[in-house]
Amino acid sequence: MDTLITVSIMALMLFATSGSARAATLLVSNQMQTRGNVPVFVTCHPIPELSKSIPVGQHTLIEIPARAGGNENAEASRVLPHTKCIGTFYAKAHNAKPYEMWYELYDSDKEYCKDSCVIAVKDDGFYRWNHRNIMWDKIPPKIWF
């Protein structure tokens, strides 16, 4: 396995077990080789909306909080509803854009990567590290109509 990926997985495990109250941590690594000029975005809803661009050769840690308001004990804080993070090429994700291809990286209602997720972006799509099978699972693309 690539050294960067190994170090990234170990770093993510450290962050995920640090005792924080966040719902999940995503580590997204842009490993594209031949499509280096294609922008990659990760957009999460509703945190309020968080969107990050991941440059080629870089990795980004995205923390998804369990509560809005930043303070676990404040009465103003509230538990966040269903949270979803999606990956796109070329442009930030917009639900209203017809025929836009997107990849579901994280969904708080699904069992995969509840606490931590390692995502690799390659020339042919997005991949999620499968902790159980110790392998990369290709994330199938979806299209808004």
MARZA-769232 format. One record per atom (N, C-alpha, C): residue number from 1; residue in three letters; chain; x, y, z. Coordinates in nm, 4 decimals. Layout:
BEGIN
<timar NUM ALA A <X Y Z>>
...
***
This chain:
BEGIN
<timar 1 MET A <0.0852 -0.1176 0.0000>>
<timar 1 MET A <0.0000 0.0000 0.0000>>
<timar 1 MET A <0.0894 0.1235 0.0000>>
<timar 2 ASP A <0.0479 0.2222 -0.0679>>
<timar 2 ASP A <0.1190 0.3490 -0.0787>>
<timar 2 ASP A <0.1462 0.4092 0.0595>>
<timar 3 THR A <0.2638 0.4666 0.0791>>
<timar 3 THR A <0.3026 0.5247 0.2084>>
<timar 3 THR A <0.2081 0.6359 0.2512>>
<timar 4 LEU A <0.1710 0.7242 0.1595>>
<timar 4 LEU A <0.0796 0.8333 0.1932>>
<timar 4 LEU A <-0.0526 0.7800 0.2463>>
<timar 5 ILE A <-0.1049 0.6764 0.1826>>
<timar 5 ILE A <-0.2315 0.6182 0.2266>>
<timar 5 ILE A <-0.2153 0.5549 0.3640>>
<timar 6 THR A <-0.1074 0.4829 0.3858>>
<timar 6 THR A <-0.0842 0.4203 0.5158>>
<timar 6 THR A <-0.0777 0.5243 0.6261>>
<timar 7 VAL A <-0.0002 0.6304 0.6044>>
<timar 7 VAL A <0.0106 0.7369 0.7036>>
<timar 7 VAL A <-0.1242 0.8048 0.7229>>
<timar 8 SER A <-0.1973 0.8271 0.6149>>
<timar 8 SER A <-0.3287 0.8907 0.6235>>
<timar 8 SER A <-0.4259 0.8070 0.7050>>
<timar 9 ILE A <-0.4272 0.6769 0.6823>>
<timar 9 ILE A <-0.5168 0.5885 0.7567>>
<timar 9 ILE A <-0.4808 0.5900 0.9043>>
<timar 10 MET A <-0.3521 0.5843 0.9360>>
<timar 10 MET A <-0.3105 0.5881 1.0766>>
<timar 10 MET A <-0.3477 0.7206 1.1416>>
<timar 11 ALA A <-0.3304 0.8316 1.0698>>
<timar 11 ALA A <-0.3670 0.9630 1.1241>>
<timar 11 ALA A <-0.5168 0.9715 1.1475>>
<timar 12 LEU A <-0.5954 0.9182 1.0547>>
<timar 12 LEU A <-0.7401 0.9208 1.0696>>
<timar 12 LEU A <-0.7834 0.8380 1.1896>>
<timar 13 MET A <-0.7220 0.7228 1.2091>>
<timar 13 MET A <-0.7550 0.6396 1.3247>>
<timar 13 MET A <-0.7254 0.7148 1.4540>>
<timar 14 LEU A <-0.6145 0.7870 1.4573>>
<timar 14 LEU A <-0.5780 0.8649 1.5751>>
<timar 14 LEU A <-0.6820 0.9724 1.6023>>
<timar 15 PHE A <-0.7232 1.0472 1.4986>>
<timar 15 PHE A <-0.8253 1.1511 1.5147>>
<timar 15 PHE A <-0.9593 1.0907 1.5552>>
<timar 16 ALA A <-0.9944 0.9780 1.4973>>
<timar 16 ALA A <-1.1245 0.9176 1.5243>>
<timar 16 ALA A <-1.1340 0.8637 1.6662>>
<timar 17 THR A <-1.0222 0.8272 1.7274>>
<timar 17 THR A <-1.0245 0.7712 1.8615>>
<timar 17 THR A <-0.9836 0.8720 1.9670>>
<timar 18 SER A <-0.9778 0.9995 1.9328>>
<timar 18 SER A <-0.9299 1.1003 2.0262>>
<timar 18 SER A <-1.0329 1.1417 2.1303>>
<timar 19 GLY A <-1.1542 1.0857 2.1249>>
<timar 19 GLY A <-1.2546 1.1143 2.2263>>
<timar 19 GLY A <-1.3408 1.2352 2.1957>>
<timar 20 SER A <-1.3287 1.2932 2.0809>>
<timar 20 SER A <-1.4101 1.4081 2.0437>>
<timar 20 SER A <-1.5534 1.3629 2.0182>>
<timar 21 ALA A <-1.6464 1.4563 2.0240>>
<timar 21 ALA A <-1.7871 1.4234 2.0072>>
<timar 21 ALA A <-1.8348 1.4396 1.8641>>
<timar 22 ARG A <-1.7460 1.4528 1.7694>>
<timar 22 ARG A <-1.7902 1.4706 1.6318>>
<timar 22 ARG A <-1.8519 1.3411 1.5788>>
<timar 23 ALA A <-1.9407 1.3567 1.4821>>
<timar 23 ALA A <-2.0106 1.2419 1.4254>>
<timar 23 ALA A <-1.9175 1.1592 1.3378>>
<timar 24 ALA A <-1.8291 1.2237 1.2652>>
<timar 24 ALA A <-1.7410 1.1497 1.1749>>
<timar 24 ALA A <-1.6235 1.2364 1.1337>>
<timar 25 THR A <-1.5212 1.1700 1.0843>>
<timar 25 THR A <-1.4050 1.2368 1.0288>>
<timar 25 THR A <-1.3783 1.1760 0.8922>>
<timar 26 LEU A <-1.3650 1.2610 0.7907>>
<timar 26 LEU A <-1.3325 1.2151 0.6567>>
<timar 26 LEU A <-1.1927 1.2629 0.6221>>
<timar 27 LEU A <-1.1117 1.1728 0.5714>>
<timar 27 LEU A <-0.9812 1.2089 0.5197>>
<timar 27 LEU A <-0.9872 1.1829 0.3700>>
<timar 28 VAL A <-0.9789 1.2894 0.2914>>
<timar 28 VAL A <-0.9920 1.2780 0.1463>>
<timar 28 VAL A <-0.8571 1.3079 0.0835>>
<timar 29 SER A <-0.8081 1.2140 0.0027>>
<timar 29 SER A <-0.6775 1.2262 -0.0613>>
<timar 29 SER A <-0.6948 1.2283 -0.2132>>
<timar 30 ASN A <-0.6466 1.3348 -0.2778>>
<timar 30 ASN A <-0.6560 1.3462 -0.4231>>
<timar 30 ASN A <-0.5312 1.2841 -0.4846>>
<timar 31 GLN A <-0.5467 1.1655 -0.5424>>
<timar 31 GLN A <-0.4360 1.0889 -0.5995>>
<timar 31 GLN A <-0.4450 1.0770 -0.7512>>
<timar 32 MET A <-0.5122 1.1714 -0.8147>>
<timar 32 MET A <-0.5262 1.1642 -0.9598>>
<timar 32 MET A <-0.3889 1.1783 -1.0258>>
<timar 33 GLN A <-0.3689 1.1035 -1.1334>>
<timar 33 GLN A <-0.2420 1.1030 -1.2035>>
<timar 33 GLN A <-0.2516 1.1723 -1.3399>>
<timar 34 THR A <-0.3465 1.1279 -1.4215>>
<timar 34 THR A <-0.3550 1.1785 -1.5588>>
<timar 34 THR A <-0.4555 1.2919 -1.5743>>
<timar 35 ARG A <-0.5397 1.3134 -1.4745>>
<timar 35 ARG A <-0.6417 1.4184 -1.4820>>
<timar 35 ARG A <-0.6122 1.5257 -1.3770>>
<timar 36 GLY A <-0.4879 1.5650 -1.3653>>
<timar 36 GLY A <-0.4449 1.6577 -1.2615>>
<timar 36 GLY A <-0.5064 1.7959 -1.2679>>
<timar 37 ASN A <-0.5595 1.8339 -1.3824>>
<timar 37 ASN A <-0.6189 1.9670 -1.3945>>
<timar 37 ASN A <-0.7686 1.9677 -1.3627>>
<timar 38 VAL A <-0.8238 1.8550 -1.3178>>
<timar 38 VAL A <-0.9660 1.8456 -1.2859>>
<timar 38 VAL A <-0.9859 1.8752 -1.1370>>
<timar 39 PRO A <-1.0617 1.9802 -1.1037>>
<timar 39 PRO A <-1.0863 2.0111 -0.9633>>
<timar 39 PRO A <-1.1746 1.9047 -0.8966>>
<timar 40 VAL A <-1.1461 1.8775 -0.7693>>
<timar 40 VAL A <-1.2218 1.7818 -0.6902>>
<timar 40 VAL A <-1.2819 1.8565 -0.5710>>
<timar 41 PHE A <-1.4105 1.8342 -0.5457>>
<timar 41 PHE A <-1.4795 1.9005 -0.4348>>
<timar 41 PHE A <-1.5481 1.7986 -0.3457>>
<timar 42 VAL A <-1.5516 1.8285 -0.2163>>
<timar 42 VAL A <-1.6316 1.7536 -0.1200>>
<timar 42 VAL A <-1.7280 1.8537 -0.0586>>
<timar 43 THR A <-1.8571 1.8231 -0.0653>>
<timar 43 THR A <-1.9605 1.9114 -0.0126>>
<timar 43 THR A <-2.0452 1.8332 0.0868>>
<timar 44 CYS A <-2.0626 1.8901 0.2062>>
<timar 44 CYS A <-2.1430 1.8259 0.3105>>
<timar 44 CYS A <-2.2617 1.9148 0.3435>>
<timar 45 HIS A <-2.3765 1.8515 0.3654>>
<timar 45 HIS A <-2.4999 1.9224 0.4005>>
<timar 45 HIS A <-2.5558 1.8595 0.5258>>
<timar 46 PRO A <-2.6192 1.9216 0.6127>>
<timar 46 PRO A <-2.6294 2.0646 0.6400>>
<timar 46 PRO A <-2.5467 2.1008 0.7632>>
<timar 47 ILE A <-2.4276 2.1523 0.7506>>
<timar 47 ILE A <-2.3402 2.1686 0.8684>>
<timar 47 ILE A <-2.3163 2.3113 0.9151>>
<timar 48 PRO A <-2.3546 2.4216 0.8775>>
<timar 48 PRO A <-2.4186 2.4535 0.7499>>
<timar 48 PRO A <-2.3270 2.4123 0.6358>>
<timar 49 GLU A <-2.3777 2.4196 0.5169>>
<timar 49 GLU A <-2.3062 2.3636 0.4023>>
<timar 49 GLU A <-2.1572 2.3896 0.4095>>
<timar 50 LEU A <-2.0826 2.2821 0.3947>>
<timar 50 LEU A <-1.9377 2.2862 0.3963>>
<timar 50 LEU A <-1.8903 2.2334 0.2618>>
<timar 51 SER A <-1.8060 2.3064 0.1935>>
<timar 51 SER A <-1.7530 2.2606 0.0656>>
<timar 51 SER A <-1.6042 2.2903 0.0618>>
<timar 52 LYS A <-1.5272 2.1880 0.0290>>
<timar 52 LYS A <-1.3822 2.2032 0.0218>>
<timar 52 LYS A <-1.3320 2.1503 -0.1107>>
<timar 53 SER A <-1.2316 2.2210 -0.1638>>
<timar 53 SER A <-1.1625 2.1767 -0.2843>>
<timar 53 SER A <-1.0362 2.1028 -0.2402>>
<timar 54 ILE A <-1.0075 1.9887 -0.3032>>
<timar 54 ILE A <-0.8878 1.9118 -0.2690>>
<timar 54 ILE A <-0.7956 1.9111 -0.3899>>
<timar 55 PRO A <-0.6836 1.9850 -0.3823>>
<timar 55 PRO A <-0.5890 1.9897 -0.4946>>
<timar 55 PRO A <-0.5182 1.8553 -0.5159>>
<timar 56 VAL A <-0.4693 1.8323 -0.6361>>
<timar 56 VAL A <-0.3970 1.7105 -0.6704>>
<timar 56 VAL A <-0.2774 1.6946 -0.5769>>
<timar 57 GLY A <-0.2590 1.5734 -0.5271>>
<timar 57 GLY A <-0.1462 1.5421 -0.4399>>
<timar 57 GLY A <-0.1669 1.5835 -0.2956>>
<timar 58 GLN A <-0.2807 1.6432 -0.2636>>
<timar 58 GLN A <-0.3082 1.6894 -0.1275>>
<timar 58 GLN A <-0.4138 1.5994 -0.0624>>
<timar 59 HIS A <-0.4173 1.6044 0.0704>>
<timar 59 HIS A <-0.5260 1.5391 0.1419>>
<timar 59 HIS A <-0.5819 1.6377 0.2430>>
<timar 60 THR A <-0.7110 1.6237 0.2683>>
<timar 60 THR A <-0.7834 1.7167 0.3532>>
<timar 60 THR A <-0.8610 1.6385 0.4577>>
<timar 61 LEU A <-0.8545 1.6851 0.5814>>
<timar 61 LEU A <-0.9304 1.6256 0.6904>>
<timar 61 LEU A <-1.0570 1.7082 0.7099>>
<timar 62 ILE A <-1.1721 1.6428 0.7028>>
<timar 62 ILE A <-1.3005 1.7096 0.7202>>
<timar 62 ILE A <-1.3660 1.6519 0.8451>>
<timar 63 GLU A <-1.3905 1.7384 0.9425>>
<timar 63 GLU A <-1.4564 1.6952 1.0650>>
<timar 63 GLU A <-1.6044 1.7304 1.0566>>
<timar 64 ILE A <-1.6881 1.6301 1.0761>>
<timar 64 ILE A <-1.8318 1.6513 1.0738>>
<timar 64 ILE A <-1.8769 1.6536 1.2192>>
<timar 65 PRO A <-1.9203 1.7690 1.2687>>
<timar 65 PRO A <-1.9586 1.7787 1.4093>>
<timar 65 PRO A <-2.0892 1.7054 1.4390>>
<timar 66 ALA A <-2.1033 1.6631 1.5646>>
<timar 66 ALA A <-2.2267 1.5973 1.6068>>
<timar 66 ALA A <-2.3343 1.7004 1.6387>>
<timar 67 ARG A <-2.2900 1.8230 1.6720>>
<timar 67 ARG A <-2.3837 1.9276 1.7122>>
<timar 67 ARG A <-2.3532 2.0571 1.6389>>
<timar 68 ALA A <-2.4558 2.1340 1.6144>>
<timar 68 ALA A <-2.4396 2.2680 1.5581>>
<timar 68 ALA A <-2.4162 2.3636 1.6733>>
<timar 69 GLY A <-2.3446 2.4693 1.6509>>
<timar 69 GLY A <-2.3218 2.5695 1.7539>>
<timar 69 GLY A <-2.1849 2.5615 1.8167>>
<timar 70 GLY A <-2.1117 2.4534 1.7969>>
<timar 70 GLY A <-1.9741 2.4420 1.8420>>
<timar 70 GLY A <-1.9541 2.4155 1.9896>>
<timar 71 ASN A <-2.0592 2.4177 2.0718>>
<timar 71 ASN A <-2.0432 2.3954 2.2142>>
<timar 71 ASN A <-2.1375 2.2833 2.2561>>
<timar 72 GLU A <-2.0818 2.1701 2.2971>>
<timar 72 GLU A <-2.1612 2.0533 2.3329>>
<timar 72 GLU A <-2.2576 2.0806 2.4478>>
<timar 73 ASN A <-2.2225 2.1720 2.5402>>
<timar 73 ASN A <-2.3027 2.1937 2.6597>>
<timar 73 ASN A <-2.3995 2.3107 2.6485>>
<timar 74 ALA A <-2.3880 2.3903 2.5460>>
<timar 74 ALA A <-2.4729 2.5092 2.5339>>
<timar 74 ALA A <-2.6151 2.4701 2.4959>>
<timar 75 GLU A <-2.7108 2.5418 2.5521>>
<timar 75 GLU A <-2.8500 2.5161 2.5168>>
<timar 75 GLU A <-2.8772 2.5516 2.3714>>
<timar 76 ALA A <-2.7984 2.6435 2.3170>>
<timar 76 ALA A <-2.8173 2.6848 2.1777>>
<timar 76 ALA A <-2.7729 2.5753 2.0808>>
<timar 77 SER A <-2.6864 2.4845 2.1263>>
<timar 77 SER A <-2.6417 2.3753 2.0405>>
<timar 77 SER A <-2.7564 2.2795 2.0161>>
<timar 78 ARG A <-2.7562 2.2225 1.8989>>
<timar 78 ARG A <-2.8583 2.1241 1.8671>>
<timar 78 ARG A <-2.7936 2.0087 1.7923>>
<timar 79 VAL A <-2.8485 1.8903 1.8078>>
<timar 79 VAL A <-2.7978 1.7746 1.7363>>
<timar 79 VAL A <-2.8262 1.7950 1.5889>>
<timar 80 LEU A <-2.7243 1.7722 1.5075>>
<timar 80 LEU A <-2.7439 1.7901 1.3638>>
<timar 80 LEU A <-2.8320 1.6796 1.3070>>
<timar 81 PRO A <-2.9166 1.7144 1.2108>>
<timar 81 PRO A <-2.9990 1.6129 1.1457>>
<timar 81 PRO A <-2.9130 1.5297 1.0505>>
<timar 82 HIS A <-2.9772 1.4518 0.9711>>
<timar 82 HIS A <-2.9105 1.3690 0.8707>>
<timar 82 HIS A <-2.8041 1.4491 0.7958>>
<timar 83 THR A <-2.6839 1.3981 0.7913>>
<timar 83 THR A <-2.5734 1.4660 0.7227>>
<timar 83 THR A <-2.5229 1.3775 0.6097>>
<timar 84 LYS A <-2.4965 1.4391 0.4961>>
<timar 84 LYS A <-2.4452 1.3670 0.3795>>
<timar 84 LYS A <-2.3306 1.4469 0.3202>>
<timar 85 CYS A <-2.2223 1.3781 0.2828>>
<timar 85 CYS A <-2.1099 1.4410 0.2132>>
<timar 85 CYS A <-2.0965 1.3737 0.0772>>
<timar 86 ILE A <-2.0838 1.4563 -0.0251>>
<timar 86 ILE A <-2.0720 1.4030 -0.1601>>
<timar 86 ILE A <-1.9457 1.4580 -0.2267>>
<timar 87 GLY A <-1.8923 1.3808 -0.3182>>
<timar 87 GLY A <-1.7756 1.4212 -0.3943>>
<timar 87 GLY A <-1.8145 1.4481 -0.5382>>
<timar 88 THR A <-1.7521 1.5487 -0.5962>>
<timar 88 THR A <-1.7777 1.5822 -0.7368>>
<timar 88 THR A <-1.6466 1.6210 -0.8040>>
<timar 89 PHE A <-1.6459 1.6094 -0.9348>>
<timar 89 PHE A <-1.5364 1.6601 -1.0171>>
<timar 89 PHE A <-1.5825 1.7910 -1.0800>>
<timar 90 TYR A <-1.4908 1.8778 -1.1104>>
<timar 90 TYR A <-1.5111 2.0026 -1.1857>>
<timar 90 TYR A <-1.5763 2.1170 -1.1084>>
<timar 91 ALA A <-1.6836 2.0925 -1.0333>>
<timar 91 ALA A <-1.7547 2.2027 -0.9673>>
<timar 91 ALA A <-1.8142 2.1568 -0.8354>>
<timar 92 LYS A <-1.8367 2.2531 -0.7464>>
<timar 92 LYS A <-1.9036 2.2270 -0.6191>>
<timar 92 LYS A <-2.0418 2.1688 -0.6476>>
<timar 93 ALA A <-2.0843 2.0764 -0.5658>>
<timar 93 ALA A <-2.2124 2.0082 -0.5867>>
<timar 93 ALA A <-2.3307 2.1010 -0.5658>>
<timar 94 HIS A <-2.4294 2.0863 -0.6530>>
<timar 94 HIS A <-2.5556 2.1591 -0.6428>>
<timar 94 HIS A <-2.6667 2.0601 -0.6726>>
<timar 95 ASN A <-2.7597 2.0450 -0.5814>>
<timar 95 ASN A <-2.8684 1.9484 -0.6022>>
<timar 95 ASN A <-2.9532 1.9793 -0.7243>>
<timar 96 ALA A <-2.9572 2.1039 -0.7658>>
<timar 96 ALA A <-3.0466 2.1436 -0.8741>>
<timar 96 ALA A <-2.9866 2.1272 -1.0134>>
<timar 97 LYS A <-2.8570 2.1008 -1.0232>>
<timar 97 LYS A <-2.7953 2.0890 -1.1551>>
<timar 97 LYS A <-2.8313 1.9552 -1.2194>>
<timar 98 PRO A <-2.9063 1.9572 -1.3287>>
<timar 98 PRO A <-2.9425 1.8307 -1.3906>>
<timar 98 PRO A <-2.8211 1.7617 -1.4522>>
<timar 99 TYR A <-2.8222 1.6310 -1.4414>>
<timar 99 TYR A <-2.7211 1.5438 -1.5010>>
<timar 99 TYR A <-2.5822 1.5614 -1.4418>>
<timar 100 GLU A <-2.5722 1.6179 -1.3249>>
<timar 100 GLU A <-2.4433 1.6287 -1.2580>>
<timar 100 GLU A <-2.4107 1.4942 -1.1920>>
<timar 101 MET A <-2.2884 1.4428 -1.2150>>
<timar 101 MET A <-2.2455 1.3177 -1.1560>>
<timar 101 MET A <-2.1864 1.3465 -1.0184>>
<timar 102 TRP A <-2.2222 1.2645 -0.9193>>
<timar 102 TRP A <-2.1733 1.2822 -0.7838>>
<timar 102 TRP A <-2.1524 1.1463 -0.7180>>
<timar 103 TYR A <-2.0775 1.1468 -0.6084>>
<timar 103 TYR A <-2.0414 1.0243 -0.5377>>
<timar 103 TYR A <-2.0739 1.0421 -0.3900>>
<timar 104 GLU A <-2.1461 0.9484 -0.3313>>
<timar 104 GLU A <-2.1821 0.9550 -0.1906>>
<timar 104 GLU A <-2.0642 0.9070 -0.1066>>
<timar 105 LEU A <-1.9957 1.0011 -0.0410>>
<timar 105 LEU A <-1.8787 0.9686 0.0398>>
<timar 105 LEU A <-1.9158 0.9316 0.1823>>
<timar 106 TYR A <-2.0169 1.0004 0.2378>>
<timar 106 TYR A <-2.0574 0.9787 0.3759>>
<timar 106 TYR A <-2.2071 1.0051 0.3892>>
<timar 107 ASP A <-2.2743 0.9211 0.4654>>
<timar 107 ASP A <-2.4162 0.9404 0.4962>>
<timar 107 ASP A <-2.4347 0.8970 0.6408>>
<timar 108 SER A <-2.4778 0.9883 0.7264>>
<timar 108 SER A <-2.4893 0.9592 0.8693>>
<timar 108 SER A <-2.5928 0.8502 0.8996>>
<timar 109 ASP A <-2.6815 0.8209 0.8055>>
<timar 109 ASP A <-2.7831 0.7183 0.8262>>
<timar 109 ASP A <-2.7381 0.5795 0.7809>>
<timar 110 LYS A <-2.6193 0.5694 0.7233>>
<timar 110 LYS A <-2.5731 0.4405 0.6713>>
<timar 110 LYS A <-2.4611 0.3847 0.7596>>
<timar 111 GLU A <-2.4403 0.2562 0.7530>>
<timar 111 GLU A <-2.3457 0.1883 0.8409>>
<timar 111 GLU A <-2.1984 0.2071 0.8038>>
<timar 112 TYR A <-2.1678 0.2266 0.6767>>
<timar 112 TYR A <-2.0275 0.2394 0.6399>>
<timar 112 TYR A <-1.9687 0.3673 0.6990>>
<timar 113 CYS A <-1.8484 0.3597 0.7421>>
<timar 113 CYS A <-1.7697 0.4694 0.8012>>
<timar 113 CYS A <-1.8491 0.5599 0.8944>>
<timar 114 LYS A <-1.9022 0.5045 1.0012>>
<timar 114 LYS A <-1.9779 0.5827 1.0989>>
<timar 114 LYS A <-1.8893 0.6846 1.1698>>
<timar 115 ASP A <-1.7681 0.6435 1.2112>>
<timar 115 ASP A <-1.6806 0.7325 1.2874>>
<timar 115 ASP A <-1.5699 0.7935 1.2026>>
<timar 116 SER A <-1.5198 0.7166 1.1089>>
<timar 116 SER A <-1.4092 0.7658 1.0269>>
<timar 116 SER A <-1.4170 0.7056 0.8874>>
<timar 117 CYS A <-1.3714 0.7845 0.7914>>
<timar 117 CYS A <-1.3767 0.7441 0.6517>>
<timar 117 CYS A <-1.2482 0.7913 0.5835>>
<timar 118 VAL A <-1.1866 0.7039 0.5064>>
<timar 118 VAL A <-1.0724 0.7427 0.4253>>
<timar 118 VAL A <-1.1161 0.7307 0.2802>>
<timar 119 ILE A <-1.1073 0.8419 0.2076>>
<timar 119 ILE A <-1.1507 0.8475 0.0686>>
<timar 119 ILE A <-1.0297 0.8786 -0.0188>>
<timar 120 ALA A <-1.0127 0.8034 -0.1259>>
<timar 120 ALA A <-0.9082 0.8311 -0.2245>>
<timar 120 ALA A <-0.9765 0.8695 -0.3555>>
<timar 121 VAL A <-0.9296 0.9778 -0.4151>>
<timar 121 VAL A <-0.9824 1.0214 -0.5444>>
<timar 121 VAL A <-0.8791 0.9813 -0.6494>>
<timar 122 LYS A <-0.9215 0.9008 -0.7445>>
<timar 122 LYS A <-0.8321 0.8566 -0.8512>>
<timar 122 LYS A <-0.8916 0.8993 -0.9838>>
<timar 123 ASP A <-0.8180 0.8773 -1.0905>>
<timar 123 ASP A <-0.8612 0.9211 -1.2226>>
<timar 123 ASP A <-0.9980 0.8660 -1.2627>>
<timar 124 ASP A <-1.0332 0.7474 -1.2144>>
<timar 124 ASP A <-1.1594 0.6858 -1.2554>>
<timar 124 ASP A <-1.2700 0.6953 -1.1497>>
<timar 125 GLY A <-1.2495 0.7748 -1.0447>>
<timar 125 GLY A <-1.3570 0.7930 -0.9480>>
<timar 125 GLY A <-1.3097 0.8046 -0.8047>>
<timar 126 PHE A <-1.4052 0.7868 -0.7127>>
<timar 126 PHE A <-1.3805 0.7965 -0.5694>>
<timar 126 PHE A <-1.3804 0.6560 -0.5096>>
<timar 127 TYR A <-1.2922 0.6339 -0.4112>>
<timar 127 TYR A <-1.2804 0.5043 -0.3449>>
<timar 127 TYR A <-1.2877 0.5250 -0.1940>>
<timar 128 ARG A <-1.3540 0.4318 -0.1248>>
<timar 128 ARG A <-1.3656 0.4357 0.0208>>
<timar 128 ARG A <-1.2903 0.3165 0.0784>>
<timar 129 TRP A <-1.2081 0.3428 0.1813>>
<timar 129 TRP A <-1.1346 0.2349 0.2475>>
<timar 129 TRP A <-1.2333 0.1515 0.3287>>
<timar 130 ASN A <-1.2344 0.0206 0.3039>>
<timar 130 ASN A <-1.3217 -0.0724 0.3740>>
<timar 130 ASN A <-1.2418 -0.1337 0.4882>>
<timar 131 HIS A <-1.2708 -0.0900 0.6119>>
<timar 131 HIS A <-1.1961 -0.1368 0.7298>>
<timar 131 HIS A <-1.2167 -0.2860 0.7553>>
<timar 132 ARG A <-1.3343 -0.3369 0.7244>>
<timar 132 ARG A <-1.3629 -0.4794 0.7492>>
<timar 132 ARG A <-1.2871 -0.5703 0.6535>>
<timar 133 ASN A <-1.2913 -0.5378 0.5251>>
<timar 133 ASN A <-1.2294 -0.6238 0.4232>>
<timar 133 ASN A <-1.0863 -0.5835 0.3905>>
<timar 134 ILE A <-1.0406 -0.4747 0.4471>>
<timar 134 ILE A <-0.9064 -0.4206 0.4253>>
<timar 134 ILE A <-0.8766 -0.4095 0.2750>>
<timar 135 MET A <-0.9609 -0.3308 0.2100>>
<timar 135 MET A <-0.9458 -0.3070 0.0666>>
<timar 135 MET A <-1.0206 -0.1790 0.0297>>
<timar 136 TRP A <-0.9948 -0.1274 -0.0904>>
<timar 136 TRP A <-1.0634 -0.0089 -0.1412>>
<timar 136 TRP A <-1.1899 -0.0508 -0.2142>>
<timar 137 ASP A <-1.3013 0.0119 -0.1796>>
<timar 137 ASP A <-1.4278 -0.0098 -0.2497>>
<timar 137 ASP A <-1.4526 0.1105 -0.3396>>
<timar 138 LYS A <-1.4780 0.0840 -0.4675>>
<timar 138 LYS A <-1.5097 0.1937 -0.5581>>
<timar 138 LYS A <-1.6513 0.2415 -0.5292>>
<timar 139 ILE A <-1.6683 0.3722 -0.5140>>
<timar 139 ILE A <-1.7988 0.4301 -0.4857>>
<timar 139 ILE A <-1.8702 0.4503 -0.6188>>
<timar 140 PRO A <-1.9885 0.3927 -0.6358>>
<timar 140 PRO A <-2.0582 0.4078 -0.7639>>
<timar 140 PRO A <-2.1082 0.5512 -0.7823>>
<timar 141 PRO A <-2.0976 0.6036 -0.9033>>
<timar 141 PRO A <-2.1472 0.7405 -0.9283>>
<timar 141 PRO A <-2.2992 0.7428 -0.9312>>
<timar 142 LYS A <-2.3523 0.8596 -0.8981>>
<timar 142 LYS A <-2.4971 0.8833 -0.9068>>
<timar 142 LYS A <-2.5149 1.0092 -0.9913>>
<timar 143 ILE A <-2.6344 1.0252 -1.0469>>
<timar 143 ILE A <-2.6610 1.1419 -1.1313>>
<timar 143 ILE A <-2.7927 1.2038 -1.0893>>
<timar 144 TRP A <-2.7920 1.3379 -1.0726>>
<timar 144 TRP A <-2.9157 1.4098 -1.0457>>
<timar 144 TRP A <-2.9881 1.4302 -1.1780>>
<timar 145 PHE A <-3.1167 1.4054 -1.1785>>
<timar 145 PHE A <-3.1980 1.4273 -1.2982>>
<timar 145 PHE A <-3.2891 1.5422 -1.2790>>
***
